[in-house]
């Protein structure tokens, strides 16, 4: 999920949409907050994907991960301390942040495709996230994703 060319600067409205994604807001919540239609916000999200050289239908966690890793938005300090995550859980978190399809997530995480949904749901519960997008945002605040991520498992208290 790396950019294949220079990233076109975001427009002010794209930046507002991106920042709200970074706060864990859904597209519907962003539409309400910015007083735009859901269709318009979806269109802005599509424009963000294009500017970040992402597939047109990539999942929201992948879009958020790209926005953060390309420094289009920053994440705030952690809202909660990191739980203990073993190496397999960290690998799954990274797979969700970088892949959209179940087979690709499974391959990246080293698990069976049939186990992806249950494993992701368990990881969401372990991290205290509300959904996959929130989990990716938390992963960045805990330095488990992005350039500062180490490859070891992490204990609580970060």
ROLUM-604705 format. One record per residue (C-alpha): x, y, z; residue in one letter. Coordinates in steps of 0.5 Angstrom, whole numbers, plus 2048, in hexadecimal, padded with zeros to 3 digits. Layout:
! ROLUM-604705
XYZA ...
This chain:
! ROLUM-604705
800800800X 8058057FEX 80480B7FAX 80780A7F3X 8088117F1X 8078187F5X 80181A7F9X 7FD81F7F6X 7FC8247FCX 7F58237FFX 7F08297FEX 7ED82C805X 7E7828805X 7EB822803X 7EF823809X 7E982480EX 7E681E80BX 7ED81A80DX 7EE81D813X 7E781B816X 7E8814813X 7EF814817X 7EA81681DX 7E680F81CX 7E0812819X 7DC80E814X 7DA81180DX 7D381380FX 7D6816816X 7DA81A811X 7D581C80DX 7D181F813X 7D6822816X 7D882680FX 7D182780DX 7D2823807X 7CF81E804X 7D1816805X 7D28167FDX 7D781C7FDX 7DB819803X 7DB8137FFX 7DE8167F9X 7E381A7FDX 7E5813800X 7E68117F9X 7EA8177F7X 7EF8167FDX 7F080E7FBX 7F28117F4X 7F78167F7X 7FA8117FBX 7FA80C7F6X 7F68077F9X 7F18027F6X 7EA8067F4X 7E68017F9X 7EC8007FFX 7E97FF806X 7E880580AX 7EE80280FX 7F3802809X 7F1809807X 7F280C80EX 7F980880FX 7FB80B808X 7F981280BX 7FD811811X 80380E80EX 803813808X 80381980EX 7FC81C80BX 7F981B812X 7FC81A819X 7F981681EX 7F9819825X 7FB81682BX 7F980F82DX 7F280F830X 7F3809834X 7F9805836X 7FB7FF831X 7F97F8833X 7FE7F3833X 7FE7F082CX 8027EA82AX 8067EA823X 8007E681FX 7FB7EC822X 8007F181FX 8017EE819X 7F97EE818X 7F97F581AX 7FE7F7814X 7FA7F280FX 7F47F6811X 7F77FD810X 7FA7FB809X 7F57F6806X 7EE7F6804X 7EC7EF802X 7EB7E9806X 7F07E5802X 7F67EB803X 7F57EC80AX 7F57E480BX 7FB7E4807X 7FF7EA80BX 7FD7E7812X 7FE7E0810X 7F77DD812X 7F27DA80EX 7ED7DE80AX 7E77DB80EX 7EA7DD815X 7EB7E5813X 7E57E7815X 7E57E481CX 7EC7E681DX 7EB7ED81BX 7E57ED820X 7E97EB825X 7EE7F0824X 7E97F5824X 7E77F382BX 7EE7F282DX 7F07F982BX 7E97FC82EX 7E87FF827X 7E1800824X 7E37FE81DX 7E97FC818X 7EA804817X 7EA80681EX 7EF80081FX 7F380281AX 7F380981DX 7F5806824X 7FA802821X 7FE80881EX 7FD80C825X 801806828X 806806823X 8047FF820X 803802819X 807806815X 80F808815X 80F80881DX 80D80181DX 8117FC820X 8107F581EX 8107F2825X 8097F1829X 8077F682EX 8057F6835X 8007FB838X 80280283BX 804805835X 
